[in-house]
Amino acid sequence: MNDRQTKFMTRGFCAAAAAGFLLLGLGAVPALAQDSKYNSISTPEQRRACRPDVYRLCAGEIPSVAKITACMRRNKANLSEACKAVFDQ
């Protein structure tokens, strides 16, 4: 296998892995939305305000609501203004 083939295969693997993680992450959102504990501690507006920050800062914690919440609290300084407002309530 030459360098060009190796680079192509590596790039293909990385793209497939990224797509797989994205699909796993997208699959976790409906799971979170159906979690009664999750729904009892947040409103749809609060979830909408913080969803981008969850993906940006705490994607590795999905689908654990407790771990996501802890991660968001650790990263409070990096949250968007809309999400900071949720955590300040």
Chimera marker file (.cmm) of the C-alpha trace (Angstrom):
<marker_set name="trace">
<marker id="1" x="0.000" y="0.000" z="0.000" r="1" g="1" b="0" radius="0.5"/>
<marker id="2" x="1.428" y="3.376" z="-0.972" r="1" g="1" b="0" radius="0.5"/>
<marker id="3" x="1.222" y="6.665" z="0.978" r="1" g="1" b="0" radius="0.5"/>
<marker id="4" x="-1.702" y="7.933" z="-1.089" r="1" g="1" b="0" radius="0.5"/>
<marker id="5" x="-3.767" y="4.824" z="-0.355" r="1" g="1" b="0" radius="0.5"/>
<marker id="6" x="-2.877" y="4.998" z="3.335" r="1" g="1" b="0" radius="0.5"/>
<marker id="7" x="-3.925" y="8.664" z="3.561" r="1" g="1" b="0" radius="0.5"/>
<marker id="8" x="-7.196" y="7.905" z="1.737" r="1" g="1" b="0" radius="0.5"/>
<marker id="9" x="-7.999" y="4.993" z="4.044" r="1" g="1" b="0" radius="0.5"/>
<marker id="10" x="-7.097" y="7.002" z="7.148" r="1" g="1" b="0" radius="0.5"/>
<marker id="11" x="-9.236" y="9.927" z="5.999" r="1" g="1" b="0" radius="0.5"/>
<marker id="12" x="-12.100" y="7.555" z="5.207" r="1" g="1" b="0" radius="0.5"/>
<marker id="13" x="-11.835" y="5.921" z="8.614" r="1" g="1" b="0" radius="0.5"/>
<marker id="14" x="-11.816" y="9.307" z="10.375" r="1" g="1" b="0" radius="0.5"/>
<marker id="15" x="-14.860" y="10.456" z="8.401" r="1" g="1" b="0" radius="0.5"/>
<marker id="16" x="-16.710" y="7.235" z="9.217" r="1" g="1" b="0" radius="0.5"/>
<marker id="17" x="-15.802" y="7.508" z="12.891" r="1" g="1" b="0" radius="0.5"/>
<marker id="18" x="-16.949" y="11.144" z="13.025" r="1" g="1" b="0" radius="0.5"/>
<marker id="19" x="-20.227" y="10.234" z="11.341" r="1" g="1" b="0" radius="0.5"/>
<marker id="20" x="-20.720" y="7.400" z="13.820" r="1" g="1" b="0" radius="0.5"/>
<marker id="21" x="-20.137" y="9.670" z="16.805" r="1" g="1" b="0" radius="0.5"/>
<marker id="22" x="-22.503" y="12.258" z="15.332" r="1" g="1" b="0" radius="0.5"/>
<marker id="23" x="-25.214" y="9.639" z="14.876" r="1" g="1" b="0" radius="0.5"/>
<marker id="24" x="-24.687" y="8.379" z="18.418" r="1" g="1" b="0" radius="0.5"/>
<marker id="25" x="-24.936" y="11.924" z="19.727" r="1" g="1" b="0" radius="0.5"/>
<marker id="26" x="-28.066" y="12.658" z="17.728" r="1" g="1" b="0" radius="0.5"/>
<marker id="27" x="-29.549" y="9.415" z="18.940" r="1" g="1" b="0" radius="0.5"/>
<marker id="28" x="-28.937" y="10.466" z="22.526" r="1" g="1" b="0" radius="0.5"/>
<marker id="29" x="-30.989" y="13.648" z="22.222" r="1" g="1" b="0" radius="0.5"/>
<marker id="30" x="-34.326" y="11.839" z="21.836" r="1" g="1" b="0" radius="0.5"/>
<marker id="31" x="-33.293" y="9.544" z="24.677" r="1" g="1" b="0" radius="0.5"/>
<marker id="32" x="-32.682" y="12.577" z="26.880" r="1" g="1" b="0" radius="0.5"/>
<marker id="33" x="-35.944" y="14.159" z="25.801" r="1" g="1" b="0" radius="0.5"/>
<marker id="34" x="-37.825" y="11.030" z="26.881" r="1" g="1" b="0" radius="0.5"/>
<marker id="35" x="-36.073" y="10.741" z="30.234" r="1" g="1" b="0" radius="0.5"/>
<marker id="36" x="-38.676" y="11.762" z="32.839" r="1" g="1" b="0" radius="0.5"/>
<marker id="37" x="-35.960" y="12.904" z="35.269" r="1" g="1" b="0" radius="0.5"/>
<marker id="38" x="-34.493" y="15.128" z="32.561" r="1" g="1" b="0" radius="0.5"/>
<marker id="39" x="-37.904" y="16.589" z="31.738" r="1" g="1" b="0" radius="0.5"/>
<marker id="40" x="-38.651" y="17.268" z="35.391" r="1" g="1" b="0" radius="0.5"/>
<marker id="41" x="-35.495" y="19.358" z="35.892" r="1" g="1" b="0" radius="0.5"/>
<marker id="42" x="-35.652" y="21.447" z="32.738" r="1" g="1" b="0" radius="0.5"/>
<marker id="43" x="-38.097" y="23.066" z="30.360" r="1" g="1" b="0" radius="0.5"/>
<marker id="44" x="-37.979" y="22.783" z="26.569" r="1" g="1" b="0" radius="0.5"/>
<marker id="45" x="-36.704" y="26.386" z="26.463" r="1" g="1" b="0" radius="0.5"/>
<marker id="46" x="-33.879" y="25.591" z="28.882" r="1" g="1" b="0" radius="0.5"/>
<marker id="47" x="-32.893" y="22.512" z="26.879" r="1" g="1" b="0" radius="0.5"/>
<marker id="48" x="-32.952" y="24.547" z="23.676" r="1" g="1" b="0" radius="0.5"/>
<marker id="49" x="-30.736" y="27.237" z="25.266" r="1" g="1" b="0" radius="0.5"/>
<marker id="50" x="-28.135" y="24.727" z="26.456" r="1" g="1" b="0" radius="0.5"/>
<marker id="51" x="-28.184" y="22.054" z="23.727" r="1" g="1" b="0" radius="0.5"/>
<marker id="52" x="-25.364" y="23.645" z="21.642" r="1" g="1" b="0" radius="0.5"/>
<marker id="53" x="-23.207" y="23.966" z="24.762" r="1" g="1" b="0" radius="0.5"/>
<marker id="54" x="-23.829" y="20.328" z="25.686" r="1" g="1" b="0" radius="0.5"/>
<marker id="55" x="-22.574" y="19.224" z="22.275" r="1" g="1" b="0" radius="0.5"/>
<marker id="56" x="-19.662" y="21.660" z="22.326" r="1" g="1" b="0" radius="0.5"/>
<marker id="57" x="-18.459" y="21.106" z="25.894" r="1" g="1" b="0" radius="0.5"/>
<marker id="58" x="-19.901" y="17.847" z="27.211" r="1" g="1" b="0" radius="0.5"/>
<marker id="59" x="-20.667" y="15.551" z="24.285" r="1" g="1" b="0" radius="0.5"/>
<marker id="60" x="-18.659" y="12.755" z="25.893" r="1" g="1" b="0" radius="0.5"/>
<marker id="61" x="-21.090" y="12.690" z="28.824" r="1" g="1" b="0" radius="0.5"/>
<marker id="62" x="-24.206" y="11.988" z="26.713" r="1" g="1" b="0" radius="0.5"/>
<marker id="63" x="-26.606" y="10.330" z="27.632" r="1" g="1" b="0" radius="0.5"/>
<marker id="64" x="-26.017" y="10.673" z="31.408" r="1" g="1" b="0" radius="0.5"/>
<marker id="65" x="-28.030" y="13.667" z="32.620" r="1" g="1" b="0" radius="0.5"/>
<marker id="66" x="-26.107" y="13.790" z="35.902" r="1" g="1" b="0" radius="0.5"/>
<marker id="67" x="-22.730" y="13.771" z="34.113" r="1" g="1" b="0" radius="0.5"/>
<marker id="68" x="-23.871" y="16.387" z="31.583" r="1" g="1" b="0" radius="0.5"/>
<marker id="69" x="-25.075" y="18.643" z="34.394" r="1" g="1" b="0" radius="0.5"/>
<marker id="70" x="-21.796" y="18.256" z="36.293" r="1" g="1" b="0" radius="0.5"/>
<marker id="71" x="-19.821" y="18.948" z="33.111" r="1" g="1" b="0" radius="0.5"/>
<marker id="72" x="-21.881" y="22.059" z="32.378" r="1" g="1" b="0" radius="0.5"/>
<marker id="73" x="-21.327" y="23.348" z="35.917" r="1" g="1" b="0" radius="0.5"/>
<marker id="74" x="-17.557" y="22.754" z="35.571" r="1" g="1" b="0" radius="0.5"/>
<marker id="75" x="-17.613" y="24.679" z="32.289" r="1" g="1" b="0" radius="0.5"/>
<marker id="76" x="-19.891" y="27.503" z="33.436" r="1" g="1" b="0" radius="0.5"/>
<marker id="77" x="-17.369" y="30.155" z="32.363" r="1" g="1" b="0" radius="0.5"/>
<marker id="78" x="-17.508" y="28.758" z="28.805" r="1" g="1" b="0" radius="0.5"/>
<marker id="79" x="-21.298" y="28.546" z="28.477" r="1" g="1" b="0" radius="0.5"/>
<marker id="80" x="-23.259" y="30.706" z="26.071" r="1" g="1" b="0" radius="0.5"/>
<marker id="81" x="-25.110" y="33.626" z="27.643" r="1" g="1" b="0" radius="0.5"/>
<marker id="82" x="-28.460" y="31.874" z="27.138" r="1" g="1" b="0" radius="0.5"/>
<marker id="83" x="-27.280" y="28.737" z="28.890" r="1" g="1" b="0" radius="0.5"/>
<marker id="84" x="-25.576" y="30.673" z="31.701" r="1" g="1" b="0" radius="0.5"/>
<marker id="85" x="-28.953" y="32.264" z="32.388" r="1" g="1" b="0" radius="0.5"/>
<marker id="86" x="-30.447" y="28.771" z="32.805" r="1" g="1" b="0" radius="0.5"/>
<marker id="87" x="-27.810" y="27.819" z="35.373" r="1" g="1" b="0" radius="0.5"/>
<marker id="88" x="-28.249" y="31.147" z="37.199" r="1" g="1" b="0" radius="0.5"/>
<marker id="89" x="-31.975" y="30.486" z="37.795" r="1" g="1" b="0" radius="0.5"/>
<link id1="1" id2="2" r="1" g="1" b="0" radius="0.2"/>
<link id1="2" id2="3" r="1" g="1" b="0" radius="0.2"/>
<link id1="3" id2="4" r="1" g="1" b="0" radius="0.2"/>
<link id1="4" id2="5" r="1" g="1" b="0" radius="0.2"/>
<link id1="5" id2="6" r="1" g="1" b="0" radius="0.2"/>
<link id1="6" id2="7" r="1" g="1" b="0" radius="0.2"/>
<link id1="7" id2="8" r="1" g="1" b="0" radius="0.2"/>
<link id1="8" id2="9" r="1" g="1" b="0" radius="0.2"/>
<link id1="9" id2="10" r="1" g="1" b="0" radius="0.2"/>
<link id1="10" id2="11" r="1" g="1" b="0" radius="0.2"/>
<link id1="11" id2="12" r="1" g="1" b="0" radius="0.2"/>
<link id1="12" id2="13" r="1" g="1" b="0" radius="0.2"/>
<link id1="13" id2="14" r="1" g="1" b="0" radius="0.2"/>
<link id1="14" id2="15" r="1" g="1" b="0" radius="0.2"/>
<link id1="15" id2="16" r="1" g="1" b="0" radius="0.2"/>
<link id1="16" id2="17" r="1" g="1" b="0" radius="0.2"/>
<link id1="17" id2="18" r="1" g="1" b="0" radius="0.2"/>
<link id1="18" id2="19" r="1" g="1" b="0" radius="0.2"/>
<link id1="19" id2="20" r="1" g="1" b="0" radius="0.2"/>
<link id1="20" id2="21" r="1" g="1" b="0" radius="0.2"/>
<link id1="21" id2="22" r="1" g="1" b="0" radius="0.2"/>
<link id1="22" id2="23" r="1" g="1" b="0" radius="0.2"/>
<link id1="23" id2="24" r="1" g="1" b="0" radius="0.2"/>
<link id1="24" id2="25" r="1" g="1" b="0" radius="0.2"/>
<link id1="25" id2="26" r="1" g="1" b="0" radius="0.2"/>
<link id1="26" id2="27" r="1" g="1" b="0" radius="0.2"/>
<link id1="27" id2="28" r="1" g="1" b="0" radius="0.2"/>
<link id1="28" id2="29" r="1" g="1" b="0" radius="0.2"/>
<link id1="29" id2="30" r="1" g="1" b="0" radius="0.2"/>
<link id1="30" id2="31" r="1" g="1" b="0" radius="0.2"/>
<link id1="31" id2="32" r="1" g="1" b="0" radius="0.2"/>
<link id1="32" id2="33" r="1" g="1" b="0" radius="0.2"/>
<link id1="33" id2="34" r="1" g="1" b="0" radius="0.2"/>
<link id1="34" id2="35" r="1" g="1" b="0" radius="0.2"/>
<link id1="35" id2="36" r="1" g="1" b="0" radius="0.2"/>
<link id1="36" id2="37" r="1" g="1" b="0" radius="0.2"/>
<link id1="37" id2="38" r="1" g="1" b="0" radius="0.2"/>
<link id1="38" id2="39" r="1" g="1" b="0" radius="0.2"/>
<link id1="39" id2="40" r="1" g="1" b="0" radius="0.2"/>
<link id1="40" id2="41" r="1" g="1" b="0" radius="0.2"/>
<link id1="41" id2="42" r="1" g="1" b="0" radius="0.2"/>
<link id1="42" id2="43" r="1" g="1" b="0" radius="0.2"/>
<link id1="43" id2="44" r="1" g="1" b="0" radius="0.2"/>
<link id1="44" id2="45" r="1" g="1" b="0" radius="0.2"/>
<link id1="45" id2="46" r="1" g="1" b="0" radius="0.2"/>
<link id1="46" id2="47" r="1" g="1" b="0" radius="0.2"/>
<link id1="47" id2="48" r="1" g="1" b="0" radius="0.2"/>
<link id1="48" id2="49" r="1" g="1" b="0" radius="0.2"/>
<link id1="49" id2="50" r="1" g="1" b="0" radius="0.2"/>
<link id1="50" id2="51" r="1" g="1" b="0" radius="0.2"/>
<link id1="51" id2="52" r="1" g="1" b="0" radius="0.2"/>
<link id1="52" id2="53" r="1" g="1" b="0" radius="0.2"/>
<link id1="53" id2="54" r="1" g="1" b="0" radius="0.2"/>
<link id1="54" id2="55" r="1" g="1" b="0" radius="0.2"/>
<link id1="55" id2="56" r="1" g="1" b="0" radius="0.2"/>
<link id1="56" id2="57" r="1" g="1" b="0" radius="0.2"/>
<link id1="57" id2="58" r="1" g="1" b="0" radius="0.2"/>
<link id1="58" id2="59" r="1" g="1" b="0" radius="0.2"/>
<link id1="59" id2="60" r="1" g="1" b="0" radius="0.2"/>
<link id1="60" id2="61" r="1" g="1" b="0" radius="0.2"/>
<link id1="61" id2="62" r="1" g="1" b="0" radius="0.2"/>
<link id1="62" id2="63" r="1" g="1" b="0" radius="0.2"/>
<link id1="63" id2="64" r="1" g="1" b="0" radius="0.2"/>
<link id1="64" id2="65" r="1" g="1" b="0" radius="0.2"/>
<link id1="65" id2="66" r="1" g="1" b="0" radius="0.2"/>
<link id1="66" id2="67" r="1" g="1" b="0" radius="0.2"/>
<link id1="67" id2="68" r="1" g="1" b="0" radius="0.2"/>
<link id1="68" id2="69" r="1" g="1" b="0" radius="0.2"/>
<link id1="69" id2="70" r="1" g="1" b="0" radius="0.2"/>
<link id1="70" id2="71" r="1" g="1" b="0" radius="0.2"/>
<link id1="71" id2="72" r="1" g="1" b="0" radius="0.2"/>
<link id1="72" id2="73" r="1" g="1" b="0" radius="0.2"/>
<link id1="73" id2="74" r="1" g="1" b="0" radius="0.2"/>
<link id1="74" id2="75" r="1" g="1" b="0" radius="0.2"/>
<link id1="75" id2="76" r="1" g="1" b="0" radius="0.2"/>
<link id1="76" id2="77" r="1" g="1" b="0" radius="0.2"/>
<link id1="77" id2="78" r="1" g="1" b="0" radius="0.2"/>
<link id1="78" id2="79" r="1" g="1" b="0" radius="0.2"/>
<link id1="79" id2="80" r="1" g="1" b="0" radius="0.2"/>
<link id1="80" id2="81" r="1" g="1" b="0" radius="0.2"/>
<link id1="81" id2="82" r="1" g="1" b="0" radius="0.2"/>
<link id1="82" id2="83" r="1" g="1" b="0" radius="0.2"/>
<link id1="83" id2="84" r="1" g="1" b="0" radius="0.2"/>
<link id1="84" id2="85" r="1" g="1" b="0" radius="0.2"/>
<link id1="85" id2="86" r="1" g="1" b="0" radius="0.2"/>
<link id1="86" id2="87" r="1" g="1" b="0" radius="0.2"/>
<link id1="87" id2="88" r="1" g="1" b="0" radius="0.2"/>
<link id1="88" id2="89" r="1" g="1" b="0" radius="0.2"/>
</marker_set>
